[in-house]
Amino acid sequence: MTGELSPIDKAKFVAAKRAAEMVEDGMRVGLGTGSTAAWLVRCLAELVQEDGLRFRGVPTSTRTAELARDLGLEVISLDEARWLDLTIDGADEFNADLNLIKGGGGALLQEKIVATASDQMVVIADAAKEVENLGAFPLPVEVIPFGWQTTQALIEETLVSMDVMGRNATLRMNGEVPFVTDEGNHILDLHLGRIGNPRQLALVINQIPGVVENGLFIDICDQVVIGFADGRVEVRDINAGTVSEDRLDFVETDNLFQDI
C-alpha cells in the first residue's frame, strides 16, 4: 500500500499519523481541510476503530465533515463544542515563526475560526511547505460576490504601498465558473511572490470593504509536525522553543489506504 504512494504522500501520511497521536480521549478536536488533513482524518479513524479512541471532531469544511462521517467519526459543530482542545490542519506555506498561508483548499474562513477557538493549533505538513519568506504560494482572500471586481481593484491599489513583490489578484475559478466557498463567497488569489511584513498585510487587507478574511495565519499556530518520505518526523513547538525528531514505521491497512 505505502509502496504505491508518492514520496510527498508518504511525508504527509507520517506527519498526520504523528499528529493523530496527540489526540486524547474526550478531546474536542478541530479537523482541517486539504490533502494532508484528509490523511489525519483517516489516521484518527484507525485509532478509533483499533484502539477505541473517543473524541469529537469539528470539521472546517463540508468535504472534511463528509469524510469524517464516512469513516465513523463523531462530528459536531463549533457551536456545540464552544471551545476546542486542539485543532490539527495543513498549511500551504509556513515560516520559521510558524506563521502560515492557508486557503489553497478554499476553506480559510472556517479554518481560521476553528483554529482561533482552540487551546492549541498544530500544523501538519511535508518539508516542502517550509519557506524563508511567505508569499510564493498565492495568498487567498475570501470576498463577498457583490462588487468583487471593485474589491479586487481596491486590494491591488492597496498592495502598491505594501512590502510585496507582486500585486496581481485573480478570481479563483472552478472550471468555467467562479469557485464558491462553503459560505457562498468567492476567493481572490494574490500573486505576491514575497511578503515582507505578513502581520501588517493581514491587518490592512481585512480593512478593505468586501473582504471577509485572508489566508495569513499570524501567531495562531503553536506546533508544526513536518513529515519526510523516509518516515522521519520533526515536531517544532514555537512556545516551548523545542524541536524533537522521531521516525514512524509505515503501517499498511486496507481501511487507511482505501480510495487513496
N, C-alpha and C positions, 0 to 999 in steps of 0.2 A: 504493500500500500504506500508506505512512505517513499519507497524506491521510485514510485511513479510521480512523486511530487517534484516540482522545480525547486532549486535551491532557495528561492525567495519564499516559497510557500513553506518549506521546512523551517526557515527562520521565523516566519510568522507563527507557525504552529508551536515551536518551543517557547516563544515569548508568551503566547496565550496560555499554554499549559502551566508555565511558571506562575503567571498572574492568577490563574484559577485557584492555585494553592493558597492564595491569600484570603479567599472567601471562607468564612467560618459559619457554623450552624447558627441560624437565627438572624443572620445579617439581611439588611435591605441593600441591594446592590444595583447601581446603575449599569445598564448594558449598552455599550456603544454601538456605532453603526460603521459598516465597511467590511472589507475582506478580512482584516486581522481580528476585528471584533466578532466576526462570524466564527472564526476558529475558537475564540473564547467561549461562545455560547455552546459549541459542541463539546469542548473540554469540560465545561460545567455540567452539561447533561450527562456526561460519562461519570462524573463524580457523584451525581445524584443517583444514577442507576446502579453503580457498582459499590459506592461507599456510603450511600444513604445520606449524603449531604442535603441539608434542608435550608433553603434561603428563598427570599422573594426578590424577583428582578423587576426593575423599572426600565423598559426599553426606551431608546432615544429615537426610534423611528418605527413606522409600520412594518418595514422589512425585518427589523430585528425582533419585533413582537411576534410576527408570524413564525419566524424560525424558532424562537424560544418555545412558543406553544406547541409547534410541531414536534419538538424534542422532549416535551413533557415537563418543561419548567413552569413554575408558578409565576405568573406575570400580574403585576398590579400597576396602578397609575401613580404618578408622583404625588397627586393629591391624597391618595390613600396612604402612601408611605410617609408623607410630610417631610421627612428628612432621611438621608441615606448614610449608611456607614461607609460606603465605598462606591466609587464609580470606576469602571475599567473601560477604556476606549482606545482607539487607534489615533494616529496623527499623520498628516501629510508631510509635515516637517517639524523638527524640534531642534532647539539650540542648547548651548551649554547651560543656560539659565532655566532650562525646561519650559521656555515659552514656545508656543505652538502655532502652526497654521493647521486648521481643521476645516472641513466642509466639502472635501472632494466628493463625498457621497451625497451631499445636499441636505444633511441633517444638522447643520451647525447650530441652529437656534435651539432645538430641543437638547442637543448635546451640551451646549453651554449652560442652559438652565439646570439640567440634571447634575452636571459637574460641580456647579457652584452651590448646589443643595446637598453636598456630600462632605463628610468629615475628611475624606481623602480622595484625590483623583490619581489614578495610576494609568499611565500610557503604555501601551504595548506596541512595539514597532520592530521592524528589521533595521539593521545597521545603516542601510542606505537612506533612511529618513533623517539622519542627523546632519545638520548643516552648520556652517560657521555663522552665516547671516540668513535670516528668514527672507523669503521673497522669490526664490527661484520657482517655487510652486505658486501658481496663480492664487491670489487671495480672494476667497469667496465673500461676497457681500449680499445678504438677503434683503430684497427690496419689495415693496408692495407693487402690484401690477399697475395701479393707477399712476400715470405720469412717469413710468420707469425711465423713459428716454430723458426726461428732464432731470431725474435723479442721477442718471448716468453722466449727463453733462456737468452737473454740479460736482460730482465726485472727481471727474477728470480735471475740472478747474481747480478744485481743492488740492489735488495732487501736485500741482505746479509748485506749491510752497512747501511740500513735504520732502524729506530726505529719502527719495526713491530714485531708481534708475529709469524705470518706465512709467508711463501714465495712461496706458490704453486699457479701457474697460470693455468687455464683450458680454453680451447676453448669453447665458448658458442655454443650450438647445437640447431637446430630446427628439432627435430625428428632425422633422420639418417644423416642429412647434417648440415654443419655449418650455424649458424644464419648469416644473411646478413642484414646490416643496409640500410637505405634509400640511403646512398651514395655508397653502394656496398662494404662496408668493413666488417671485422669480429670484434668480441668482445672477448677479454680475460678477464675472471673474476679472480681477485686476491683475494685469501683467506688469509687475513692478520690478522684476529682476533682483532687486535687493532692497530691503527695508532697513534704513539706518536707525530709526527710532520707533520700534514697534509699539511701545506704550503710547507715545504721542499720536501715532497714526490711528490706533484703535479708538482713542478718545475723540479725535477730530471727525473720523468717518461717521461715528454714531450720532453726531450732531446734525448731519445733513438730513433735511426733510425727505421722507420716503424710505430711508434706510431703517431696517428692522434690527439687524445685528450683523456683525462682521466675524470672520473666521480667525481672528487673532485671539488666542487664549493666553492672557498675561497673568502671571502669578496665580494660576489655578492648579497646575499640575504639581503633585508632590513627589511622585516617583515615576521613573521610566524603566521599563523592562525591555531590554534590547536582545533580540534573538539573532542567532547566526546559523547558517546552513549546516554546520557540523555538530549542532546540538548545544553549543555554548550559549549561556545566558548571562547578561550583565544587568545588575539592578543598581540604579543610581537613586539616592534619596537626597533631594535638594535641601530638606530641612535638617537632617542629621549630618549632611556632608559626607556620607559614606558611599562607597562603591563595593559591591560584592559580586563574585563570579561563581557560576555553577555550570554543570553540564547535565543535560537531560537525555535519557535514552528515548529513542523513538519507539512508540508502542502502537502496534498495528491492531486496530479493532474495526470491525465492519460498521459499527454504529457511528464511530467518529468520522470515518472517511467516506461514508456513503454520499453519493451525488457530488463529490468534490472533483 
